[in-house]
Amino acid sequence: MIQNEAAVNEVAIIGGGPSGLFMLKKLIDEGSKLAVHIFEKSQQLGAGMPYSTQGANEEHVTNVSANEIPKLEQSITEWIVKVHPDTLARFSIDLDRFHEYQVLPRLLFGQYLSDQFRLLQKKAIEAGIALQVTYGVEVVDILDIPNVEQVELKFADGQKIRFERVILCTGHFWPKQHEGKIPGYFDSPYPPVKLKQIFNHAVAIRGASLTAIDALRTLARQHGHYERSADGVLQYMRNKENADFSIVMHSREGLLPGIRFHLDEPILGKDSLFDLDEIHKIREDNEGFVPLDLVFEEKFKKPLAEVDPEFYNKIASLNIEEFIDRMMSLRERLDPFQLFRAEYKEAAKSIRQHKSVHWKEMLCGLSYTLNYPAKYFSAEDMIRLKRTLMPLISLIIAFVPQSSAEELLALHDASVLELIAVGNSSEVRPLEEGGIEYDIEDGNGVNKTTRYLTFIDCIGQPHLSFDAIPHAGLKENHTVAPARLSFRNQELAVKMASENQDIELDHQGNYYLRVPGLAINDCFQVVDHYFALNPRIYVMAVPFIGGYNPDYSGLDFCETAATRIAVALRAANDNQN
């Protein structure tokens, strides 16, 4: 693969999944003439973890429909008519009934992305980009070498090569802590083939959103099957040989996620981002910060007033905390499955009538918009965001597909699935002999411990701490810095410091909040401990930048991040020439 350590005038894209796909597309769109080398550790481009066997079985489906995909070389409706009939049959796709509003099996969607990558490879070469792709290689370390303005990549086989610029597009990262050491303990449900086992006992799941639903879809099929009743209701039949199998989901609030509804704007938030000039002006007027209340007013309440004035009038006078209290109070009063059933019906009506649930759509757009000014929030506003808006946003933006919602309800109706609220003080204790003990405090303040033989952690992609980021070379040489936010009110910081271990003092005696991952600028370039940008290293691997990007927005996030990086690279090249 690599002949020597000589420097080459190239850009390295580490990871050939969806992030790498959009990165290549945007380099082409920008008219780049760079040489590009893509390193992919699997043998498939485009699919990444979520849309390959590393993240899906045949039963898993996307939570976005064909019309919600950012533009690629072909639309899904153009592509799918050319798919081999055997593949369509494998995934039960009927072309006569196919439409752009339906979700796809994730493995089939992975094939779509792979085909788009192949078209982009051809287009890149035609556009004058010297493109090379290397499969089956893993980058294990990254070392910046400022004196020669190059970045050295070290591979698992010990080989090294240098580039002028490197873009991390490594996608999802699921660290293993107890899996393989504690019998019956799974640090994540991925790859899902590992869950194709028989568990004739209660299986504990931590989490109740899309990652948990992935586990449910696999476990349910291993232990029973679904049937339609005479009136069309989905029902679950548990196998007699595993009559003691059940699933117990545990979530902090004891709530189930939101269900897909019709969207008036399929690409949420794309047209509502602050541009860099707007952010600069806001910061000038606010001591260098972007106030969370201003974002809420400008990017949620004002757009909502235009599309749903009746609902807006009900919440016009509410601040963020009051709005969240009103929206969450109903959810917390009702039985979660009763609420889920009602929202399933509401969503089905929305889809049938092509009519949005506007406040939910605006909130989803807000979650996307929040990513880009988040690095300029004050520490106290970030704490507010995590305590107030993000719990509601994380429920609403899940977009559980209708088929998954039906399956959850069928499992619950069959007394196979229950949901337990565990609060903020719960603890999962792995046991050396296998399984876990789950310590929770119930609604009456009573402590309760339950033993489970099998436990699956399904809280979703973790926001990696700075210390958990795997490339030691970056950290040891201080090429990258931990992401952090300054307090606007230092007196408040002093009061909060004793209660929050993430609040620290810097060398100048100012308090700041440590947030997950690396510090980056608006163009996704890493910055060092002195907040000087590094012109050679870009990061759009979302697990590494979760502190400054609190919402993981999937393919639309990939497109926006890739656009900003491509523009920055083009500008840097123009300056050099």
Residue pairs with C-beta under 8 A, 6 or more apart in sequence:
1 134
1 137
1 155
1 159
2 155
2 159
2 160
2 161
5 152
5 160
5 161
5 162
6 162
7 148
7 150
7 162
7 163
7 164
8 35
8 37
8 161
8 162
8 163
9 35
9 164
10 34
10 35
10 36
10 37
10 130
10 163
10 164
11 27
11 34
11 35
11 36
11 37
11 163
11 164
11 165
11 166
11 167
11 569
12 37
12 38
12 39
12 151
12 153
12 161
12 163
12 165
12 166
12 167
13 20
13 23
13 24
13 36
13 37
13 38
13 39
13 167
13 169
14 39
14 139
14 153
14 166
14 167
14 168
14 169
14 170
15 38
15 39
15 40
15 41
15 48
15 168
15 169
15 170
15 171
15 541
16 38
16 39
16 40
16 42
16 45
16 46
16 117
16 133
16 169
17 40
17 45
17 46
17 47
17 48
17 49
17 169
17 171
18 46
18 47
18 48
18 50
18 51
18 113
18 171
18 555
18 558
19 48
19 169
19 170
19 171
19 540
19 541
19 558
19 561
19 562
20 38
20 40
20 45
20 117
20 169
21 45
21 46
21 72
21 113
21 116
21 117
21 120
21 558
22 70
22 555
22 558
22 559
22 561
22 562
23 167
23 169
23 540
23 558
23 562
23 565
23 566
24 36
24 38
24 117
24 120
24 121
24 124
24 131
25 72
25 120
25 562
26 559
26 562
26 563
26 565
26 566
27 34
27 36
27 124
27 129
27 566
27 569
28 120
28 123
28 124
28 127
28 129
29 563
29 566
30 566
30 567
30 569
30 570
31 127
31 570
32 129
32 566
32 569
32 570
32 573
33 128
33 129
33 573
34 129
34 130
34 569
34 573
35 129
35 130
35 131
35 132
36 124
36 129
36 130
36 131
36 132
37 131
37 132
37 133
37 134
37 163
38 45
38 131
38 132
38 133
38 134
39 134
39 137
39 139
39 153
40 133
40 134
40 135
40 136
40 137
41 136
41 137
41 138
42 52
42 54
42 135
42 136
43 135
43 136
44 52
44 110
44 114
45 114
45 117
45 118
45 133
46 110
46 112
46 113
46 114
46 115
46 116
46 117
47 110
47 111
47 113
47 114
48 55
48 110
48 113
48 171
48 172
49 55
49 171
49 172
49 190
50 56
50 106
50 110
50 172
51 62
51 106
51 107
51 109
51 110
51 113
52 107
52 110
53 107
53 191
53 193
54 190
54 191
55 106
55 172
55 190
55 191
55 192
55 214
56 105
56 106
56 107
56 110
56 192
56 214
57 107
57 192
57 193
57 196
57 217
57 218
58 90
58 91
58 105
58 107
59 217
59 218
59 221
60 105
60 106
60 107
60 192
60 214
60 217
60 218
61 103
61 104
61 105
61 106
61 401
61 403
61 404
62 103
62 104
62 105
62 106
62 109
62 401
63 103
63 210
63 260
63 398
63 399
63 400
63 401
64 103
64 399
64 554
64 555
65 100
65 101
65 102
65 103
65 260
65 266
66 75
66 76
66 77
66 99
66 100
66 101
66 102
66 104
67 100
67 101
67 266
68 263
68 266
68 267
69 75
69 76
69 555
70 267
70 555
70 556
70 558
70 559
72 113
72 116
72 120
73 116
73 119
73 120
73 123
74 115
74 116
74 119
75 100
76 100
76 104
76 109
76 112
77 98
77 99
77 100
79 112
79 115
79 116
80 88
80 93
80 95
80 98
80 112
81 95
83 93
83 108
83 111
87 108
87 111
88 94
88 95
91 104
91 105
91 107
91 108
93 108
101 262
101 351
103 260
103 401
103 403
104 112
121 131
121 133
124 131
125 131
137 155
137 156
137 157
138 155
138 156
139 153
139 154
139 155
139 156
139 170
139 471
140 154
140 155
140 156
140 470
140 471
141 153
141 154
141 471
141 472
141 473
142 151
142 152
142 153
142 154
142 166
142 168
142 471
142 473
142 474
142 537
143 151
143 152
143 154
143 473
143 474
143 477
144 151
144 152
144 473
144 474
144 477
144 479
144 534
144 536
144 537
145 151
145 152
145 162
148 162
149 164
149 536
150 162
150 163
150 164
150 536
151 162
151 163
151 164
151 165
151 166
151 536
151 537
152 160
152 161
152 162
152 473
153 160
153 161
153 162
153 163
153 166
154 160
154 473
155 161
164 536
165 535
165 536
165 537
165 538
165 569
166 536
166 537
166 538
167 538
167 539
167 540
167 565
168 537
168 538
168 539
168 540
168 541
168 544
169 540
169 541
170 541
170 544
171 541
171 542
171 543
172 190
172 461
172 543
173 461
173 464
173 470
173 541
173 543
173 544
174 187
174 188
174 190
174 461
174 462
175 187
175 462
175 464
175 468
176 187
177 187
178 185
178 187
178 430
179 185
179 186
179 187
179 188
182 430
182 431
182 432
182 434
182 435
182 436
183 433
183 434
183 435
184 434
184 435
184 436
184 452
184 453
184 454
184 455
185 430
185 434
185 435
185 436
185 455
186 194
186 195
186 454
186 455
186 456
186 457
187 457
188 211
188 456
188 457
188 458
189 195
189 211
189 212
189 214
189 215
189 218
189 456
189 458
190 214
192 214
192 215
192 218
195 215
195 218
195 219
195 222
195 456
196 218
196 222
197 222
198 222
198 223
198 241
198 242
198 245
199 219
199 223
199 242
199 245
199 453
199 454
200 241
200 242
200 243
200 244
200 245
201 244
201 245
201 246
201 452
201 453
201 454
202 244
202 245
202 246
202 247
202 248
202 452
202 453
203 219
203 245
203 246
203 247
203 248
203 452
203 454
203 455
203 456
204 248
204 250
204 436
204 438
204 450
204 452
204 454
204 455
204 456
205 212
205 215
205 216
205 247
205 248
205 249
205 250
205 455
205 456
205 458
206 250
206 251
206 428
206 455
206 456
206 457
206 458
206 459
207 249
207 250
207 251
207 457
207 458
207 459
207 460
208 249
208 250
208 251
208 255
208 256
208 257
208 419
208 458
209 251
209 257
209 394
209 395
209 398
209 458
209 460
210 257
210 398
210 400
210 460
211 458
211 459
211 460
211 461
212 249
212 458
213 257
213 400
213 404
213 408
214 458
215 456
215 458
216 247
216 404
216 407
216 408
216 411
216 417
217 404
217 407
219 245
219 247
220 226
220 236
220 407
220 411
220 416
223 238
223 239
223 242
223 245
224 236
224 237
224 238
224 239
224 242
224 245
224 414
224 416
225 236
225 237
225 239
226 234
226 235
226 236
226 237
226 407
226 410
227 234
227 235
227 237
228 234
228 235
229 235
233 410
234 406
234 407
234 409
234 410
235 410
235 413
235 414
236 407
236 410
236 411
236 413
236 414
236 416
237 414
238 245
238 414
238 416
239 245
245 416
246 415
246 416
246 417
246 418
247 411
247 416
247 417
247 418
248 417
248 418
248 419
248 420
248 452
249 417
249 418
249 419
249 420
250 419
250 420
250 421
250 422
250 426
250 438
250 440
251 419
251 420
251 421
251 422
252 391
252 421
252 422
252 423
252 424
252 426
253 328
253 331
253 332
253 391
253 421
254 336
254 419
254 420
254 421
254 422
255 331
255 332
255 336
255 339
255 395
255 421
256 336
256 337
256 339
256 340
256 395
256 408
256 419
257 394
257 395
257 396
257 398
257 400
258 343
258 360
258 395
258 396
258 397
258 398
258 399
258 400
259 340
259 343
259 344
259 346
259 347
259 399
259 400
259 402
259 405
260 347
260 351
260 399
260 400
260 401
260 402
261 346
261 347
261 350
261 351
261 356
261 357
261 360
261 361
262 350
262 351
262 353
262 354
262 355
262 356
263 356
263 361
264 307
264 356
264 358
264 361
265 271
265 361
265 365
267 556
268 361
268 364
268 365
268 368
268 553
268 556
269 364
269 365
269 366
269 367
269 368
269 369
269 553
269 556
270 368
270 556
270 560
272 299
272 303
272 365
272 366
272 368
272 369
273 368
273 369
273 372
273 560
274 282
274 290
274 299
274 369
274 372
274 373
276 522
279 290
279 372
279 373
279 376
279 522
282 290
282 291
282 294
282 373
283 289
283 290
283 376
286 294
287 488
288 376
288 486
289 376
289 377
289 378
289 381
289 488
290 373
290 376
290 377
291 378
291 381
292 320
292 377
292 381
292 382
292 384
292 385
292 389
293 319
293 320
295 366
295 369
295 370
295 373
296 320
296 366
296 389
299 365
299 366
299 369
300 362
300 363
300 365
300 366
301 312
301 315
301 316
303 362
303 365
304 311
304 312
304 315
304 358
304 359
304 362
305 312
305 316
307 356
307 358
307 362
308 358
308 359
311 358
311 359
315 323
315 326
315 359
318 326
320 384
320 388
320 389
321 384
321 388
324 388
324 389
324 391
324 392
327 392
328 391
328 392
330 339
331 339
331 395
334 342
336 419
337 408
337 409
337 412
337 419
340 405
340 408
340 409
341 409
344 402
344 405
344 406
344 409
346 357
347 357
347 402
347 405
348 402
349 355
350 356
350 357
351 402
360 396
363 392
363 393
363 396
363 397
364 393
364 396
364 397
366 389
366 393
367 393
367 396
367 397
367 551
367 553
368 551
368 553
368 556
368 557
370 385
370 389
370 550
370 551
371 548
371 549
371 550
371 551
371 553
371 557
372 522
372 560
374 382
374 385
374 548
374 549
374 550
375 483
375 485
375 519
375 520
375 521
375 522
375 548
377 385
377 485
378 485
378 486
378 487
378 488
378 489
379 485
379 486
379 487
379 488
379 493
379 503
379 511
379 512
379 513
380 487
380 488
380 489
380 492
380 493
380 496
381 488
382 485
382 513
382 515
382 550
383 496
383 500
383 513
385 550
386 550
390 550
390 551
393 551
397 551
400 408
408 417
411 417
412 418
420 440
421 443
422 438
422 440
422 441
423 440
423 441
425 440
425 441
426 438
426 439
426 440
426 441
427 438
427 439
428 436
428 437
428 438
428 439
428 455
428 457
429 436
429 437
429 438
429 439
430 436
430 455
431 437
431 451
434 453
435 451
435 452
435 453
435 454
435 455
436 451
436 452
436 455
437 449
437 450
437 451
437 452
438 449
438 450
438 451
438 452
438 455
439 447
439 448
439 449
440 447
440 448
440 449
440 450
441 447
441 448
442 448
461 542
461 543
461 552
462 543
462 546
463 516
463 517
463 543
463 546
463 547
464 516
464 517
464 543
464 544
464 546
465 516
465 517
466 475
466 480
466 482
466 483
466 514
466 516
466 517
466 518
469 475
469 480
469 517
469 518
469 544
473 479
474 480
474 526
474 537
478 528
478 529
479 526
479 528
479 534
479 537
480 518
480 519
480 526
480 527
480 528
480 534
480 537
481 518
481 519
481 526
481 527
481 528
481 529
481 531
482 514
482 517
482 518
482 519
483 514
483 515
483 516
483 517
483 518
483 519
483 520
483 545
483 547
483 548
484 504
484 512
484 513
484 514
484 515
484 519
484 547
485 512
485 513
485 515
486 510
486 511
486 512
486 513
487 493
487 510
487 511
487 512
487 513
490 510
490 511
493 503
493 511
494 511
496 503
497 503
497 511
500 513
502 513
502 514
502 515
503 511
503 512
503 513
503 514
504 511
504 512
504 514
505 511
505 512
506 512
515 546
515 547
515 548
516 546
516 547
517 543
517 544
517 545
517 546
517 547
517 548
518 526
518 539
518 544
518 545
518 547
519 526
519 527
519 531
519 547
519 548
520 526
520 527
520 539
520 545
520 548
521 527
521 533
522 564
523 538
523 564
523 565
523 567
523 568
524 538
524 539
524 540
524 545
524 561
524 564
524 565
524 568
525 533
525 534
525 535
525 537
525 538
525 568
526 533
526 534
526 537
526 538
526 539
527 533
527 534
528 534
535 572
538 565
538 568
539 545
540 558
540 561
540 562
540 565
542 549
542 552
542 557
546 552
549 557
551 557
